[in-house]
Amino acid sequence: NMYGKCGGLDNARKVFDKMPQRDLVSWNTMIAAYSKNGHYKDALELFQQMQLKGEATDKITLIGVVVACTGLAALAEGKESHANIINSGFEMDTVVGNALVNMYGK
């Protein structure tokens, strides 16, 4: 988390990759760090890895993904994320809604 917040994404990823077990918080932290620092493609690739491993997601995960989609102007992936948000029941959350408004507005 410290490396991600300080822009030390390479170090953050090294720590993440060396973790023997990752939980939802570790996945979310890395995805959010990538999104926050403009590494949108890396955020989406990590999210895809998360899905392939069968990891559960939450609204924090999906916000990070929507932010990445917005940064890449990846509307198709953004719409996919929107569908995941609806299916997960997070569509009424204010922060999730703001991320979606921002994505569709850009």
Biopython code that builds the backbone (N, CA, C, O; Angstrom):
import numpy as np
from Bio.PDB.StructureBuilder import StructureBuilder

atoms = [
    (1, "ASN", "N", (0.824, -1.192, 0.000)),
    (1, "ASN", "CA", (0.000, 0.000, 0.000)),
    (1, "ASN", "C", (0.870, 1.257, 0.000)),
    (1, "ASN", "O", (0.575, 2.210, -0.722)),
    (2, "MET", "N", (1.941, 1.271, 0.804)),
    (2, "MET", "CA", (2.825, 2.430, 0.861)),
    (2, "MET", "C", (3.468, 2.681, -0.493)),
    (2, "MET", "O", (3.495, 3.817, -0.965)),
    (3, "TYR", "N", (3.991, 1.626, -1.128)),
    (3, "TYR", "CA", (4.635, 1.795, -2.421)),
    (3, "TYR", "C", (3.633, 2.303, -3.460)),
    (3, "TYR", "O", (3.957, 3.170, -4.271)),
    (4, "GLY", "N", (2.437, 1.767, -3.428)),
    (4, "GLY", "CA", (1.413, 2.185, -4.384)),
    (4, "GLY", "C", (1.039, 3.645, -4.226)),
    (4, "GLY", "O", (0.879, 4.359, -5.216)),
    (5, "LYS", "N", (0.896, 4.096, -2.982)),
    (5, "LYS", "CA", (0.525, 5.489, -2.722)),
    (5, "LYS", "C", (1.649, 6.455, -3.046)),
    (5, "LYS", "O", (1.406, 7.618, -3.369)),
    (6, "CYS", "N", (2.886, 5.967, -2.958)),
    (6, "CYS", "CA", (4.043, 6.831, -3.229)),
    (6, "CYS", "C", (4.487, 6.759, -4.682)),
    (6, "CYS", "O", (5.500, 7.357, -5.046)),
    (7, "GLY", "N", (3.758, 6.047, -5.509)),
    (7, "GLY", "CA", (4.117, 5.947, -6.915)),
    (7, "GLY", "C", (5.196, 4.922, -7.201)),
    (7, "GLY", "O", (5.682, 4.855, -8.330)),
    (8, "GLY", "N", (5.588, 4.122, -6.220)),
    (8, "GLY", "CA", (6.602, 3.085, -6.413)),
    (8, "GLY", "C", (5.965, 1.794, -6.878)),
    (8, "GLY", "O", (6.016, 0.778, -6.186)),
    (9, "LEU", "N", (5.361, 1.841, -8.061)),
    (9, "LEU", "CA", (4.572, 0.705, -8.537)),
    (9, "LEU", "C", (5.407, -0.548, -8.794)),
    (9, "LEU", "O", (4.937, -1.665, -8.578)),
    (10, "ASP", "N", (6.632, -0.365, -9.251)),
    (10, "ASP", "CA", (7.478, -1.539, -9.484)),
    (10, "ASP", "C", (7.727, -2.287, -8.182)),
    (10, "ASP", "O", (7.638, -3.514, -8.132)),
    (11, "ASN", "N", (8.039, -1.539, -7.131)),
    (11, "ASN", "CA", (8.263, -2.165, -5.832)),
    (11, "ASN", "C", (6.974, -2.766, -5.278)),
    (11, "ASN", "O", (6.989, -3.852, -4.699)),
    (12, "ALA", "N", (5.869, -2.063, -5.454)),
    (12, "ALA", "CA", (4.583, -2.586, -4.990)),
    (12, "ALA", "C", (4.271, -3.905, -5.687)),
    (12, "ALA", "O", (3.813, -4.854, -5.051)),
    (13, "ARG", "N", (4.515, -3.963, -6.983)),
    (13, "ARG", "CA", (4.223, -5.185, -7.734)),
    (13, "ARG", "C", (5.155, -6.326, -7.314)),
    (13, "ARG", "O", (4.732, -7.481, -7.255)),
    (14, "LYS", "N", (6.407, -6.011, -7.025)),
    (14, "LYS", "CA", (7.332, -7.047, -6.558)),
    (14, "LYS", "C", (6.848, -7.656, -5.250)),
    (14, "LYS", "O", (6.866, -8.874, -5.071)),
    (15, "VAL", "N", (6.420, -6.796, -4.345)),
    (15, "VAL", "CA", (5.893, -7.284, -3.064)),
    (15, "VAL", "C", (4.636, -8.118, -3.308)),
    (15, "VAL", "O", (4.483, -9.198, -2.739)),
    (16, "PHE", "N", (3.743, -7.618, -4.151)),
    (16, "PHE", "CA", (2.501, -8.320, -4.474)),
    (16, "PHE", "C", (2.798, -9.699, -5.058)),
    (16, "PHE", "O", (2.207, -10.697, -4.648)),
    (17, "ASP", "N", (3.719, -9.743, -6.018)),
    (17, "ASP", "CA", (4.041, -11.012, -6.677)),
    (17, "ASP", "C", (4.688, -12.021, -5.728)),
    (17, "ASP", "O", (4.555, -13.228, -5.931)),
    (18, "LYS", "N", (5.379, -11.548, -4.703)),
    (18, "LYS", "CA", (6.046, -12.445, -3.762)),
    (18, "LYS", "C", (5.130, -12.920, -2.642)),
    (18, "LYS", "O", (5.506, -13.801, -1.868)),
    (19, "MET", "N", (3.944, -12.354, -2.547)),
    (19, "MET", "CA", (3.024, -12.750, -1.479)),
    (19, "MET", "C", (2.609, -14.208, -1.680)),
    (19, "MET", "O", (2.160, -14.579, -2.764)),
    (20, "PRO", "N", (2.755, -15.033, -0.645)),
    (20, "PRO", "CA", (2.362, -16.439, -0.794)),
    (20, "PRO", "C", (0.850, -16.596, -0.967)),
    (20, "PRO", "O", (0.386, -17.512, -1.646)),
    (21, "GLN", "N", (0.104, -15.710, -0.356)),
    (21, "GLN", "CA", (-1.351, -15.701, -0.506)),
    (21, "GLN", "C", (-1.801, -14.259, -0.646)),
    (21, "GLN", "O", (-1.311, -13.363, 0.041)),
    (22, "ARG", "N", (-2.734, -14.062, -1.544)),
    (22, "ARG", "CA", (-3.287, -12.718, -1.735)),
    (22, "ARG", "C", (-4.761, -12.757, -1.343)),
    (22, "ARG", "O", (-5.481, -13.710, -1.643)),
    (23, "ASP", "N", (-5.186, -11.695, -0.666)),
    (23, "ASP", "CA", (-6.597, -11.584, -0.337)),
    (23, "ASP", "C", (-7.200, -10.439, -1.142)),
    (23, "ASP", "O", (-6.517, -9.800, -1.943)),
    (24, "LEU", "N", (-8.466, -10.193, -0.923)),
    (24, "LEU", "CA", (-9.172, -9.151, -1.659)),
    (24, "LEU", "C", (-8.514, -7.793, -1.471)),
    (24, "LEU", "O", (-8.433, -7.009, -2.415)),
    (25, "VAL", "N", (-8.049, -7.512, -0.280)),
    (25, "VAL", "CA", (-7.408, -6.225, 0.003)),
    (25, "VAL", "C", (-6.129, -6.063, -0.818)),
    (25, "VAL", "O", (-5.879, -4.989, -1.363)),
    (26, "SER", "N", (-5.329, -7.106, -0.909)),
    (26, "SER", "CA", (-4.086, -6.985, -1.678)),
    (26, "SER", "C", (-4.368, -6.789, -3.162)),
    (26, "SER", "O", (-3.711, -5.973, -3.807)),
    (27, "TRP", "N", (-5.328, -7.519, -3.715)),
    (27, "TRP", "CA", (-5.710, -7.326, -5.124)),
    (27, "TRP", "C", (-6.221, -5.903, -5.338)),
    (27, "TRP", "O", (-5.793, -5.220, -6.269)),
    (28, "ASN", "N", (-7.130, -5.460, -4.484)),
    (28, "ASN", "CA", (-7.710, -4.119, -4.626)),
    (28, "ASN", "C", (-6.657, -3.027, -4.508)),
    (28, "ASN", "O", (-6.686, -2.042, -5.246)),
    (29, "THR", "N", (-5.736, -3.207, -3.582)),
    (29, "THR", "CA", (-4.692, -2.204, -3.384)),
    (29, "THR", "C", (-3.838, -2.055, -4.634)),
    (29, "THR", "O", (-3.517, -0.938, -5.040)),
    (30, "MET", "N", (-3.471, -3.170, -5.244)),
    (30, "MET", "CA", (-2.624, -3.117, -6.432)),
    (30, "MET", "C", (-3.389, -2.552, -7.627)),
    (30, "MET", "O", (-2.842, -1.741, -8.373)),
    (31, "ILE", "N", (-4.631, -2.960, -7.822)),
    (31, "ILE", "CA", (-5.447, -2.441, -8.929)),
    (31, "ILE", "C", (-5.662, -0.938, -8.759)),
    (31, "ILE", "O", (-5.535, -0.177, -9.718)),
    (32, "ALA", "N", (-5.987, -0.517, -7.539)),
    (32, "ALA", "CA", (-6.206, 0.912, -7.278)),
    (32, "ALA", "C", (-4.932, 1.717, -7.488)),
    (32, "ALA", "O", (-4.981, 2.825, -8.023)),
    (33, "ALA", "N", (-3.791, 1.172, -7.074)),
    (33, "ALA", "CA", (-2.515, 1.875, -7.248)),
    (33, "ALA", "C", (-2.215, 2.070, -8.731)),
    (33, "ALA", "O", (-1.797, 3.150, -9.148)),
    (34, "TYR", "N", (-2.428, 1.034, -9.519)),
    (34, "TYR", "CA", (-2.230, 1.171, -10.960)),
    (34, "TYR", "C", (-3.170, 2.233, -11.534)),
    (34, "TYR", "O", (-2.735, 3.102, -12.290)),
    (35, "SER", "N", (-4.437, 2.166, -11.184)),
    (35, "SER", "CA", (-5.415, 3.121, -11.721)),
    (35, "SER", "C", (-5.093, 4.553, -11.298)),
    (35, "SER", "O", (-5.148, 5.478, -12.108)),
    (36, "LYS", "N", (-4.758, 4.722, -10.025)),
    (36, "LYS", "CA", (-4.484, 6.052, -9.491)),
    (36, "LYS", "C", (-3.255, 6.687, -10.137)),
    (36, "LYS", "O", (-3.174, 7.909, -10.258)),
    (37, "ASN", "N", (-2.304, 5.859, -10.550)),
    (37, "ASN", "CA", (-1.056, 6.359, -11.116)),
    (37, "ASN", "C", (-1.028, 6.322, -12.648)),
    (37, "ASN", "O", (0.030, 6.478, -13.257)),
    (38, "GLY", "N", (-2.183, 6.117, -13.259)),
    (38, "GLY", "CA", (-2.275, 6.182, -14.720)),
    (38, "GLY", "C", (-1.825, 4.934, -15.448)),
    (38, "GLY", "O", (-1.661, 4.970, -16.668)),
    (39, "HIS", "N", (-1.620, 3.844, -14.753)),
    (39, "HIS", "CA", (-1.227, 2.575, -15.370)),
    (39, "HIS", "C", (-2.495, 1.734, -15.588)),
    (39, "HIS", "O", (-2.666, 0.659, -15.013)),
    (40, "TYR", "N", (-3.351, 2.263, -16.424)),
    (40, "TYR", "CA", (-4.685, 1.693, -16.600)),
    (40, "TYR", "C", (-4.653, 0.291, -17.194)),
    (40, "TYR", "O", (-5.397, -0.588, -16.760)),
    (41, "LYS", "N", (-3.799, 0.083, -18.180)),
    (41, "LYS", "CA", (-3.713, -1.231, -18.814)),
    (41, "LYS", "C", (-3.258, -2.280, -17.799)),
    (41, "LYS", "O", (-3.779, -3.394, -17.773)),
    (42, "ASP", "N", (-2.288, -1.916, -16.968)),
    (42, "ASP", "CA", (-1.821, -2.837, -15.924)),
    (42, "ASP", "C", (-2.941, -3.166, -14.943)),
    (42, "ASP", "O", (-3.061, -4.304, -14.490)),
    (43, "ALA", "N", (-3.754, -2.176, -14.619)),
    (43, "ALA", "CA", (-4.885, -2.401, -13.705)),
    (43, "ALA", "C", (-5.856, -3.417, -14.294)),
    (43, "ALA", "O", (-6.308, -4.328, -13.600)),
    (44, "LEU", "N", (-6.176, -3.258, -15.582)),
    (44, "LEU", "CA", (-7.117, -4.184, -16.218)),
    (44, "LEU", "C", (-6.518, -5.573, -16.370)),
    (44, "LEU", "O", (-7.215, -6.574, -16.202)),
    (45, "GLU", "N", (-5.230, -5.640, -16.688)),
    (45, "GLU", "CA", (-4.579, -6.948, -16.795)),
    (45, "GLU", "C", (-4.564, -7.665, -15.452)),
    (45, "GLU", "O", (-4.778, -8.875, -15.387)),
    (46, "LEU", "N", (-4.314, -6.929, -14.394)),
    (46, "LEU", "CA", (-4.320, -7.531, -13.062)),
    (46, "LEU", "C", (-5.726, -7.990, -12.686)),
    (46, "LEU", "O", (-5.897, -9.048, -12.080)),
    (47, "PHE", "N", (-6.727, -7.193, -13.046)),
    (47, "PHE", "CA", (-8.108, -7.593, -12.791)),
    (47, "PHE", "C", (-8.448, -8.882, -13.535)),
    (47, "PHE", "O", (-9.132, -9.751, -12.996)),
    (48, "GLN", "N", (-7.974, -9.004, -14.766)),
    (48, "GLN", "CA", (-8.207, -10.243, -15.525)),
    (48, "GLN", "C", (-7.552, -11.436, -14.830)),
    (48, "GLN", "O", (-8.137, -12.517, -14.768)),
    (49, "GLN", "N", (-6.338, -11.242, -14.307)),
    (49, "GLN", "CA", (-5.676, -12.309, -13.556)),
    (49, "GLN", "C", (-6.489, -12.686, -12.323)),
    (49, "GLN", "O", (-6.631, -13.862, -11.985)),
    (50, "MET", "N", (-7.007, -11.682, -11.674)),
    (50, "MET", "CA", (-7.827, -11.901, -10.482)),
    (50, "MET", "C", (-9.039, -12.760, -10.826)),
    (50, "MET", "O", (-9.373, -13.700, -10.104)),
    (51, "GLN", "N", (-9.686, -12.429, -11.925)),
    (51, "GLN", "CA", (-10.857, -13.193, -12.346)),
    (51, "GLN", "C", (-10.488, -14.632, -12.716)),
    (51, "GLN", "O", (-11.199, -15.573, -12.366)),
    (52, "LEU", "N", (-9.365, -14.790, -13.429)),
    (52, "LEU", "CA", (-8.930, -16.129, -13.831)),
    (52, "LEU", "C", (-8.626, -17.014, -12.627)),
    (52, "LEU", "O", (-8.794, -18.232, -12.690)),
    (53, "LYS", "N", (-8.184, -16.412, -11.546)),
    (53, "LYS", "CA", (-7.897, -17.170, -10.322)),
    (53, "LYS", "C", (-9.155, -17.417, -9.499)),
    (53, "LYS", "O", (-9.105, -18.081, -8.464)),
    (54, "GLY", "N", (-10.296, -16.874, -9.968)),
    (54, "GLY", "CA", (-11.551, -17.092, -9.259)),
    (54, "GLY", "C", (-11.705, -16.286, -7.995)),
    (54, "GLY", "O", (-12.504, -16.630, -7.123)),
    (55, "GLU", "N", (-10.938, -15.206, -7.889)),
    (55, "GLU", "CA", (-11.022, -14.358, -6.698)),
    (55, "GLU", "C", (-12.323, -13.558, -6.706)),
    (55, "GLU", "O", (-12.793, -13.126, -7.758)),
    (56, "ALA", "N", (-12.885, -13.370, -5.540)),
    (56, "ALA", "CA", (-14.094, -12.558, -5.396)),
    (56, "ALA", "C", (-13.737, -11.087, -5.572)),
    (56, "ALA", "O", (-12.620, -10.671, -5.263)),
    (57, "THR", "N", (-14.677, -10.313, -6.062)),
    (57, "THR", "CA", (-14.498, -8.870, -6.198)),
    (57, "THR", "C", (-15.501, -8.156, -5.299)),
    (57, "THR", "O", (-16.473, -8.749, -4.832)),
    (58, "ASP", "N", (-15.245, -6.883, -5.070)),
    (58, "ASP", "CA", (-16.187, -6.052, -4.341)),
    (58, "ASP", "C", (-16.269, -4.700, -5.035)),
    (58, "ASP", "O", (-15.721, -4.519, -6.123)),
    (59, "LYS", "N", (-16.952, -3.755, -4.407)),
    (59, "LYS", "CA", (-17.132, -2.462, -5.067)),
    (59, "LYS", "C", (-15.810, -1.724, -5.237)),
    (59, "LYS", "O", (-15.657, -0.959, -6.190)),
    (60, "ILE", "N", (-14.864, -1.931, -4.351)),
    (60, "ILE", "CA", (-13.558, -1.278, -4.460)),
    (60, "ILE", "C", (-12.840, -1.789, -5.717)),
    (60, "ILE", "O", (-12.255, -1.009, -6.469)),
    (61, "THR", "N", (-12.893, -3.094, -5.928)),
    (61, "THR", "CA", (-12.302, -3.679, -7.137)),
    (61, "THR", "C", (-12.908, -3.045, -8.375)),
    (61, "THR", "O", (-12.196, -2.605, -9.278)),
    (62, "LEU", "N", (-14.218, -3.005, -8.404)),
    (62, "LEU", "CA", (-14.925, -2.535, -9.600)),
    (62, "LEU", "C", (-14.725, -1.046, -9.834)),
    (62, "LEU", "O", (-14.699, -0.605, -10.983)),
    (63, "ILE", "N", (-14.585, -0.270, -8.783)),
    (63, "ILE", "CA", (-14.285, 1.159, -8.955)),
    (63, "ILE", "C", (-12.917, 1.310, -9.620)),
    (63, "ILE", "O", (-12.765, 2.102, -10.550)),
    (64, "GLY", "N", (-11.928, 0.559, -9.151)),
    (64, "GLY", "CA", (-10.604, 0.612, -9.761)),
    (64, "GLY", "C", (-10.631, 0.239, -11.222)),
    (64, "GLY", "O", (-9.923, 0.835, -12.034)),
    (65, "VAL", "N", (-11.445, -0.745, -11.564)),
    (65, "VAL", "CA", (-11.570, -1.175, -12.959)),
    (65, "VAL", "C", (-12.259, -0.101, -13.793)),
    (65, "VAL", "O", (-11.836, 0.173, -14.916)),
    (66, "VAL", "N", (-13.306, 0.505, -13.264)),
    (66, "VAL", "CA", (-14.006, 1.575, -13.997)),
    (66, "VAL", "C", (-13.080, 2.771, -14.211)),
    (66, "VAL", "O", (-13.093, 3.377, -15.282)),
    (67, "VAL", "N", (-12.288, 3.110, -13.213)),
    (67, "VAL", "CA", (-11.319, 4.206, -13.352)),
    (67, "VAL", "C", (-10.324, 3.877, -14.467)),
    (67, "VAL", "O", (-9.985, 4.745, -15.272)),
    (68, "ALA", "N", (-9.856, 2.632, -14.515)),
    (68, "ALA", "CA", (-8.926, 2.218, -15.569)),
    (68, "ALA", "C", (-9.597, 2.292, -16.938)),
    (68, "ALA", "O", (-8.989, 2.756, -17.903)),
    (69, "CYS", "N", (-10.829, 1.844, -17.026)),
    (69, "CYS", "CA", (-11.562, 1.913, -18.298)),
    (69, "CYS", "C", (-11.732, 3.358, -18.745)),
    (69, "CYS", "O", (-11.616, 3.666, -19.931)),
    (70, "THR", "N", (-12.003, 4.236, -17.800)),
    (70, "THR", "CA", (-12.146, 5.659, -18.112)),
    (70, "THR", "C", (-10.836, 6.206, -18.655)),
    (70, "THR", "O", (-10.831, 6.913, -19.662)),
    (71, "GLY", "N", (-9.735, 5.890, -18.005)),
    (71, "GLY", "CA", (-8.435, 6.380, -18.431)),
    (71, "GLY", "C", (-8.037, 5.898, -19.807)),
    (71, "GLY", "O", (-7.339, 6.603, -20.536)),
    (72, "LEU", "N", (-8.475, 4.696, -20.172)),
    (72, "LEU", "CA", (-8.153, 4.133, -21.480)),
    (72, "LEU", "C", (-9.214, 4.445, -22.536)),
    (72, "LEU", "O", (-9.054, 4.097, -23.706)),
    (73, "ALA", "N", (-10.293, 5.101, -22.118)),
    (73, "ALA", "CA", (-11.451, 5.322, -22.997)),
    (73, "ALA", "C", (-11.923, 3.981, -23.567)),
    (73, "ALA", "O", (-12.279, 3.877, -24.741)),
    (74, "ALA", "N", (-11.916, 2.961, -22.706)),
    (74, "ALA", "CA", (-12.295, 1.601, -23.096)),
    (74, "ALA", "C", (-13.758, 1.379, -22.739)),
    (74, "ALA", "O", (-14.082, 0.774, -21.717)),
    (75, "LEU", "N", (-14.627, 1.880, -23.599)),
    (75, "LEU", "CA", (-16.060, 1.847, -23.303)),
    (75, "LEU", "C", (-16.610, 0.419, -23.239)),
    (75, "LEU", "O", (-17.446, 0.119, -22.386)),
    (76, "ALA", "N", (-16.155, -0.455, -24.121)),
    (76, "ALA", "CA", (-16.664, -1.835, -24.106)),
    (76, "ALA", "C", (-16.349, -2.507, -22.770)),
    (76, "ALA", "O", (-17.217, -3.145, -22.174)),
    (77, "GLU", "N", (-15.102, -2.364, -22.299)),
    (77, "GLU", "CA", (-14.728, -2.938, -21.012)),
    (77, "GLU", "C", (-15.460, -2.241, -19.870)),
    (77, "GLU", "O", (-15.814, -2.870, -18.872)),
    (78, "GLY", "N", (-15.682, -0.946, -20.024)),
    (78, "GLY", "CA", (-16.432, -0.197, -19.024)),
    (78, "GLY", "C", (-17.868, -0.676, -18.913)),
    (78, "GLY", "O", (-18.417, -0.782, -17.816)),
    (79, "LYS", "N", (-18.461, -0.960, -20.045)),
    (79, "LYS", "CA", (-19.839, -1.490, -20.030)),
    (79, "LYS", "C", (-19.883, -2.874, -19.391)),
    (79, "LYS", "O", (-20.836, -3.212, -18.688)),
    (80, "GLU", "N", (-18.846, -3.671, -19.639)),
    (80, "GLU", "CA", (-18.744, -4.980, -18.995)),
    (80, "GLU", "C", (-18.668, -4.824, -17.482)),
    (80, "GLU", "O", (-19.322, -5.547, -16.731)),
    (81, "SER", "N", (-17.859, -3.869, -17.055)),
    (81, "SER", "CA", (-17.738, -3.601, -15.623)),
    (81, "SER", "C", (-19.054, -3.106, -15.050)),
    (81, "SER", "O", (-19.428, -3.463, -13.933)),
    (82, "HIS", "N", (-19.754, -2.285, -15.817)),
    (82, "HIS", "CA", (-21.058, -1.793, -15.373)),
    (82, "HIS", "C", (-22.010, -2.976, -15.166)),
    (82, "HIS", "O", (-22.751, -3.012, -14.184)),
    (83, "ALA", "N", (-21.989, -3.928, -16.076)),
    (83, "ALA", "CA", (-22.830, -5.126, -15.926)),
    (83, "ALA", "C", (-22.438, -5.900, -14.667)),
    (83, "ALA", "O", (-23.307, -6.391, -13.946)),
    (84, "ASN", "N", (-21.121, -6.012, -14.397)),
    (84, "ASN", "CA", (-20.665, -6.679, -13.170)),
    (84, "ASN", "C", (-21.158, -5.941, -11.930)),
    (84, "ASN", "O", (-21.533, -6.555, -10.932)),
    (85, "ILE", "N", (-21.152, -4.616, -12.013)),
    (85, "ILE", "CA", (-21.622, -3.794, -10.893)),
    (85, "ILE", "C", (-23.096, -4.062, -10.625)),
    (85, "ILE", "O", (-23.505, -4.237, -9.477)),
    (86, "ILE", "N", (-23.885, -4.093, -11.681)),
    (86, "ILE", "CA", (-25.319, -4.368, -11.539)),
    (86, "ILE", "C", (-25.536, -5.762, -10.957)),
    (86, "ILE", "O", (-26.321, -5.942, -10.026)),
    (87, "ASN", "N", (-24.821, -6.758, -11.524)),
    (87, "ASN", "CA", (-24.970, -8.143, -11.054)),
    (87, "ASN", "C", (-24.519, -8.322, -9.613)),
    (87, "ASN", "O", (-25.013, -9.202, -8.908)),
    (88, "SER", "N", (-23.593, -7.500, -9.181)),
    (88, "SER", "CA", (-23.081, -7.590, -7.813)),
    (88, "SER", "C", (-23.904, -6.789, -6.810)),
    (88, "SER", "O", (-23.701, -6.901, -5.601)),
    (89, "GLY", "N", (-24.836, -5.976, -7.318)),
    (89, "GLY", "CA", (-25.694, -5.199, -6.436)),
    (89, "GLY", "C", (-25.086, -3.897, -5.933)),
    (89, "GLY", "O", (-25.549, -3.339, -4.938)),
    (90, "PHE", "N", (-24.048, -3.408, -6.616)),
    (90, "PHE", "CA", (-23.376, -2.187, -6.171)),
    (90, "PHE", "C", (-23.839, -0.942, -6.928)),
    (90, "PHE", "O", (-23.286, 0.140, -6.728)),
    (91, "GLU", "N", (-24.827, -1.077, -7.777)),
    (91, "GLU", "CA", (-25.212, 0.037, -8.640)),
    (91, "GLU", "C", (-25.755, 1.245, -7.881)),
    (91, "GLU", "O", (-25.727, 2.357, -8.409)),
    (92, "MET", "N", (-26.243, 1.060, -6.672)),
    (92, "MET", "CA", (-26.816, 2.164, -5.906)),
    (92, "MET", "C", (-25.782, 2.855, -5.005)),
    (92, "MET", "O", (-26.100, 3.842, -4.342)),
    (93, "ASP", "N", (-24.564, 2.344, -4.982)),
    (93, "ASP", "CA", (-23.514, 2.950, -4.171)),
    (93, "ASP", "C", (-23.089, 4.277, -4.806)),
    (93, "ASP", "O", (-22.870, 4.348, -6.016)),
    (94, "THR", "N", (-22.975, 5.302, -4.005)),
    (94, "THR", "CA", (-22.662, 6.649, -4.507)),
    (94, "THR", "C", (-21.302, 6.714, -5.187)),
    (94, "THR", "O", (-21.181, 7.298, -6.264)),
    (95, "VAL", "N", (-20.287, 6.133, -4.586)),
    (95, "VAL", "CA", (-18.941, 6.200, -5.163)),
    (95, "VAL", "C", (-18.886, 5.422, -6.470)),
    (95, "VAL", "O", (-18.268, 5.874, -7.434)),
    (96, "VAL", "N", (-19.519, 4.271, -6.513)),
    (96, "VAL", "CA", (-19.580, 3.483, -7.744)),
    (96, "VAL", "C", (-20.327, 4.276, -8.812)),
    (96, "VAL", "O", (-19.887, 4.349, -9.959)),
    (97, "GLY", "N", (-21.447, 4.866, -8.434)),
    (97, "GLY", "CA", (-22.225, 5.674, -9.372)),
    (97, "GLY", "C", (-21.430, 6.839, -9.921)),
    (97, "GLY", "O", (-21.500, 7.134, -11.114)),
    (98, "ASN", "N", (-20.675, 7.502, -9.063)),
    (98, "ASN", "CA", (-19.842, 8.628, -9.522)),
    (98, "ASN", "C", (-18.785, 8.157, -10.520)),
    (98, "ASN", "O", (-18.520, 8.838, -11.510)),
    (99, "ALA", "N", (-18.181, 6.998, -10.263)),
    (99, "ALA", "CA", (-17.182, 6.467, -11.193)),
    (99, "ALA", "C", (-17.819, 6.167, -12.548)),
    (99, "ALA", "O", (-17.222, 6.429, -13.592)),
    (100, "LEU", "N", (-19.033, 5.616, -12.526)),
    (100, "LEU", "CA", (-19.732, 5.311, -13.780)),
    (100, "LEU", "C", (-20.120, 6.577, -14.536)),
    (100, "LEU", "O", (-19.965, 6.647, -15.755)),
    (101, "VAL", "N", (-20.623, 7.575, -13.817)),
    (101, "VAL", "CA", (-20.972, 8.858, -14.459)),
    (101, "VAL", "C", (-19.733, 9.464, -15.114)),
    (101, "VAL", "O", (-19.792, 9.959, -16.239)),
    (102, "ASN", "N", (-18.622, 9.418, -14.404)),
    (102, "ASN", "CA", (-17.375, 9.948, -14.949)),
    (102, "ASN", "C", (-16.965, 9.190, -16.211)),
    (102, "ASN", "O", (-16.554, 9.801, -17.197)),
    (103, "MET", "N", (-17.075, 7.872, -16.180)),
    (103, "MET", "CA", (-16.694, 7.057, -17.328)),
    (103, "MET", "C", (-17.567, 7.367, -18.541)),
    (103, "MET", "O", (-17.058, 7.606, -19.636)),
    (104, "TYR", "N", (-18.860, 7.362, -18.342)),
    (104, "TYR", "CA", (-19.756, 7.615, -19.480)),
    (104, "TYR", "C", (-19.676, 9.057, -19.952)),
    (104, "TYR", "O", (-19.911, 9.344, -21.126)),
    (105, "GLY", "N", (-19.343, 9.968, -19.037)),
    (105, "GLY", "CA", (-19.234, 11.383, -19.408)),
    (105, "GLY", "C", (-18.010, 11.698, -20.234)),
    (105, "GLY", "O", (-17.982, 12.704, -20.943)),
    (106, "LYS", "N", (-16.999, 10.855, -20.155)),
    (106, "LYS", "CA", (-15.779, 11.089, -20.911)),
    (106, "LYS", "C", (-15.830, 10.339, -22.200)),
    (106, "LYS", "O", (-14.888, 10.405, -22.990)),
]
sb = StructureBuilder()
sb.init_structure("model")
sb.init_model(0)
sb.init_chain("A")
sb.init_seg("    ")
for serial, (resi, resn, name, xyz) in enumerate(atoms, 1):
    if name == "N":
        sb.init_residue(resn, " ", resi, " ")
    sb.init_atom(name, np.array(xyz, "f"), 0.0, 1.0, " ", f" {name:<3s}", serial, name[0])
structure = sb.get_structure()
